[in-house]
Amino acid sequence: MTKKKKQQEGPAPIRLLELEVRNFRRLRFAHVRVGEEGELVRITGPNYSGKTSVLLAIQALLGPSRKVVEGAVNDEGDGTGAVRGTFSNGFTVERHFTGAAPKGYLRIRSADGGRYDQERLDEWTNGLGGDLMYLWSLKPELQRGLLQNLAGGKDLDRRLLESRTREEALRAERTPHNSAAQRVARIQAPQGERPERVDVAAELERLEELRRRSSERANASLAVEHASRARNDAAAWVKAAEDELAKAKESLTRCIAEEEEAAERFNGLPDVSAEIAELRDKIADANEVEDRLAVWLAYEREVQAGAEAKEKAAQLTQQIEECQAERRELVAGLESPVPGLSFDDQGEPLLKGRPLFEASLSERMMFGADVVFAVQPQLRVLLVDQGEALDADSLAQLQERAKAGGFQVWFCRIRDDEGTEVEVLDGVALSEGVESREAVEEALEAGAPGEEDGGEEEVEF
């Protein structure tokens, strides 16, 4: 359902039908009467004649009191002033100013005699008071909040802040990982081939085994030599003593057998002297290998840490992109009822795709009017000061939009040719067909707060 359709289905529109002013700012007296069909109330007159004071009187009428400037009562008269408005829904609103109440006493009456306070006016205006430049008087954060709420983005600033805070934390967490990955990427591999680590314990065990086998072979060699000597001795014994021949032959046979056995054992044992020398050299080189290997191991640890840092940074980057996508989704969900209003990824409002502060005065006035049309569906009153900033085309567009929304436009400029005429001269503003000044002043004075109104709730602002 569109915003316009909701307005049409809501409460009946409220317009200001009659405005009466006495001793307010530059105005000594004003009486303006507008018909139900009056859509453009044209306020004209020379500079410093009180044209803007007519609009300020309407703003003071609608309140709240913080919008009423101190010193609202001018120096003429008895030091008191009053503003009264009669609206199309039968309500009469009055604000009376005295020295004791420079912000004014507020009195609101309905057609059936009901009495109300500022809260009822706030329901009509939503705090804007019909002023098309009200938006531009706000601080940027308040402007942003009003426009976001208008587009359905309640609490959007808070949610965007939470998303940005998460992104900043992720970026802070990602920074050391990125630095580690970049540092590792700059490290060069050590020169030469990567050495293999020497298992010194295993090599020592093998060396011991080879030593044992070498010792065994040496012992076998000694046995061969011993057997040879024994054989020689036995042969000598044969030659030396025939009587000992049998014994010597037996001994010879035994020695030959032992010799053959020892020789067989000797021949069966390989020569490991070359391997021993090689192992000795390898063990001697183990420390050098360890030093070179340590460089490679440090390099491989750095590479592994860099890969882990790069992977972690990629994960954090993905989370950061998710935060950014979340904010884009939050902003994409906004539905602006105001022409030309959009929002960037950070939720900042844009006018025709540009920041608000870049808008010209006429653009600000047109945009401010559209905001009033959207935010103020009950009170269909728009106040336009400095109308000279709008050219004929812009003014025509403003009137067309106001007419489409059923708004009544109170429009100040030095001169114009259309709409209801309210001429301001020397602090007096009158429209055609109003009562005499004396009659209106008497009515305003009669409505001033007094002792007879003691039972009425009057609020001093």
ABEGO torsion letter per residue (X at the ends): XBAAAAAAABBBBBBBABBBBBGBEABABBBBBBBAABABBBBBEBBGAGAAAAAAAAAAAAOBAAABBBGABBABEAGBBBBBBBBAAGBBBBBBBBAABAAEBBBBBBAAGBBBBAAAAAAAAGGAGGBAAAAAABBAAAAAAAAAAAAGBBGAAAAAAAAAAAAAAAAAAAAAAAAAAAAAAABBBBBEBBBBBBBAAAAAAAAAAAAAAAAAAAAAAAAAAAAAAAAAAAAAAAAABAAAAAAAAAAAAAAAAAAAAAAAAAAABBBAAAAAAAAAAAAAAAAAAAAAAAAAAAAAAAAAAAAAAAAAAAAAAAAAAAAAAAAAAAAAABBBABBGBBBBAAGBBBBGGBBAAABBAAAAAAAAAAAAAAABAABBBBBBBGAAABBAAAAAAAAAAAAAAGBBBBBBBABBABEBBBBBBGGBBBBBGBBBAAAAAAAAAAABBBAAAAABBBBBX
